[in-house]
Amino acid sequence: MSPMAPSPFASVEQQIMDNDAPFQPATRQRTIMLIDDSLAVRRIIEASFSRIGIPATTFPDGISAIQALAKREVAVPDLLLLDIGLPKMTGYEVAHILRGNPAFSDMIIVMLSGHDGMIDRAHSWIVGAKVFIRKPFRVSEVIKTVCTLLQIPLPQ
């Protein structure tokens, strides 16, 4: 039996595993993170959530987000909006890495995808996503989902 090949993301995984102490935010304000390669989606989500008082940190790919989390350049969000079709590393791989670290066990993951197949949905739940939202989405749908999952009142 040959040994398993190391993950192509071993260095990123090691960074996150080396820093597995839970991050304690200074306030209880809820925060979200979006990882999506679309600049338009990142800007829309960031602006929409800013308007309702929920800070959103955004990244164009999973590697930069994981590195920022591992280095504590950003706070661990309460909820992660995660695109499946990312460059460098898929959303499934990002979710798998984060779920493998106790520091991120309480983080809620919502998968986003332009595909709506049964396999995409099943794979999302296998890697720990609570909800699957198909693109293109309505921003109001995303806001409602996030507020429901974070148990905060919907904006008027």
C-alpha positions as CSV (number, residue, x, y, z in Angstrom):
1,M,0.0,0.0,0.0
2,S,1.5,3.3,-1.0
3,P,1.3,6.3,1.2
4,M,-1.3,9.0,0.4
5,A,0.0,12.0,-1.5
6,P,0.1,15.1,0.5
7,S,-2.6,17.6,0.0
8,P,-1.7,20.3,-2.5
9,F,-2.9,22.7,0.2
10,A,-0.8,21.2,2.9
11,S,1.0,24.5,3.8
12,V,-2.3,26.4,4.1
13,E,-3.8,23.5,6.2
14,Q,-0.7,23.5,8.4
15,Q,-0.9,27.3,9.0
16,I,-4.5,27.0,10.1
17,M,-3.8,23.9,12.3
18,D,-0.9,25.7,14.0
19,N,-3.2,28.5,15.1
20,D,-6.2,26.6,16.3
21,A,-7.0,28.7,19.4
22,P,-10.5,30.2,19.1
23,F,-10.6,33.8,18.2
24,Q,-12.5,35.9,20.7
25,P,-14.0,39.0,19.2
26,A,-14.0,42.2,21.2
27,T,-17.8,42.7,20.7
28,R,-20.7,40.4,20.1
29,Q,-21.6,42.1,16.8
30,R,-22.2,39.4,14.2
31,T,-19.9,39.3,11.2
32,I,-19.9,37.5,7.9
33,M,-17.2,36.6,5.3
34,L,-17.8,36.1,1.6
35,I,-15.4,34.1,-0.5
36,D,-16.3,34.6,-4.2
37,D,-14.2,35.2,-7.3
38,S,-16.7,37.7,-8.7
39,L,-15.9,41.3,-7.8
40,A,-19.5,42.3,-8.5
41,V,-20.8,39.8,-6.0
42,R,-18.3,40.8,-3.4
43,R,-19.2,44.5,-3.8
44,I,-22.9,43.9,-3.7
45,I,-22.8,41.7,-0.6
46,E,-20.4,44.0,1.2
47,A,-22.5,47.1,0.5
48,S,-25.8,45.4,1.2
49,F,-24.7,44.0,4.6
50,S,-23.0,47.3,5.5
51,R,-26.3,49.1,5.1
52,I,-27.9,46.8,7.7
53,G,-25.0,47.0,10.1
54,I,-23.4,43.6,9.5
55,P,-19.7,43.9,8.7
56,A,-18.7,41.7,5.7
57,T,-15.1,40.7,4.9
58,T,-14.6,39.5,1.4
59,F,-11.9,37.5,-0.5
60,P,-11.6,36.5,-4.1
61,D,-10.3,33.0,-3.3
62,G,-10.1,30.4,-0.5
63,I,-6.3,30.5,-0.1
64,S,-6.1,34.2,0.7
65,A,-9.1,33.9,3.1
66,I,-7.6,30.9,4.9
67,Q,-4.2,32.6,5.2
68,A,-5.8,35.8,6.6
69,L,-7.7,33.7,9.1
70,A,-4.6,31.7,10.1
71,K,-2.6,34.9,10.6
72,R,-5.4,36.5,12.4
73,E,-5.5,39.4,10.0
74,V,-9.3,39.1,10.1
75,A,-11.7,37.9,12.8
76,V,-13.3,34.5,12.5
77,P,-16.8,35.3,11.1
78,D,-20.0,34.0,12.5
79,L,-21.1,33.0,9.0
80,L,-19.2,32.3,5.8
81,L,-20.8,32.7,2.3
82,L,-18.7,30.4,0.2
83,D,-18.8,30.1,-3.6
84,I,-18.2,26.6,-4.8
85,G,-16.5,27.5,-8.1
86,L,-13.4,29.3,-6.9
87,P,-10.0,29.6,-8.5
88,K,-7.0,27.8,-6.8
89,M,-9.1,25.8,-4.4
90,T,-12.8,24.9,-4.6
91,G,-15.4,26.0,-2.0
92,Y,-15.7,22.4,-1.0
93,E,-11.9,22.3,-0.2
94,V,-12.1,25.5,1.7
95,A,-15.0,24.2,3.8
96,H,-13.2,20.9,4.4
97,I,-10.1,22.7,5.7
98,L,-12.1,25.0,7.9
99,R,-14.3,22.2,9.3
100,G,-11.1,20.3,10.2
101,N,-10.1,22.9,12.7
102,P,-11.9,23.4,16.0
103,A,-11.4,27.1,15.9
104,F,-13.9,27.3,13.1
105,S,-16.4,24.7,14.3
106,D,-19.1,27.3,15.2
107,M,-18.9,29.1,12.0
108,I,-22.0,28.7,9.8
109,I,-21.3,27.9,6.2
110,V,-23.6,28.9,3.3
111,M,-22.6,27.6,-0.1
112,L,-23.3,29.6,-3.2
113,S,-23.2,28.1,-6.7
114,G,-24.4,28.7,-10.2
115,H,-25.1,24.9,-10.4
116,D,-28.2,23.5,-8.7
117,G,-27.6,19.8,-9.1
118,M,-28.3,17.2,-6.4
119,I,-24.6,16.3,-6.3
120,D,-23.6,20.0,-5.6
121,R,-26.2,20.2,-2.8
122,A,-25.2,16.8,-1.3
123,H,-21.5,17.7,-1.4
124,S,-22.2,21.0,0.3
125,W,-23.9,19.3,3.2
126,I,-21.1,16.7,3.4
127,V,-18.5,19.5,3.9
128,G,-20.7,21.1,6.6
129,A,-22.8,23.7,4.9
130,K,-26.1,24.6,6.5
131,V,-27.7,26.1,3.4
132,F,-27.2,26.1,-0.3
133,I,-28.1,29.2,-2.4
134,R,-28.2,29.0,-6.1
135,K,-26.7,31.9,-8.2
136,P,-27.9,34.2,-9.4
137,F,-29.6,35.1,-6.1
138,R,-31.6,37.9,-4.8
139,V,-29.7,39.9,-2.2
140,S,-32.9,40.0,-0.1
141,E,-32.8,36.2,-0.1
142,V,-29.2,36.2,1.1
143,I,-29.9,38.8,3.8
144,K,-33.0,36.8,5.0
145,T,-31.0,33.6,5.1
146,V,-28.1,35.2,7.0
147,C,-30.3,36.9,9.5
148,T,-32.3,33.7,10.1
149,L,-29.1,31.6,10.6
150,L,-27.5,34.2,12.9
151,Q,-30.8,34.7,14.8
152,I,-30.9,38.4,14.3
153,P,-33.9,40.5,13.4
154,L,-34.6,41.1,9.7
155,P,-34.0,44.7,8.6
156,Q,-37.2,46.7,8.0
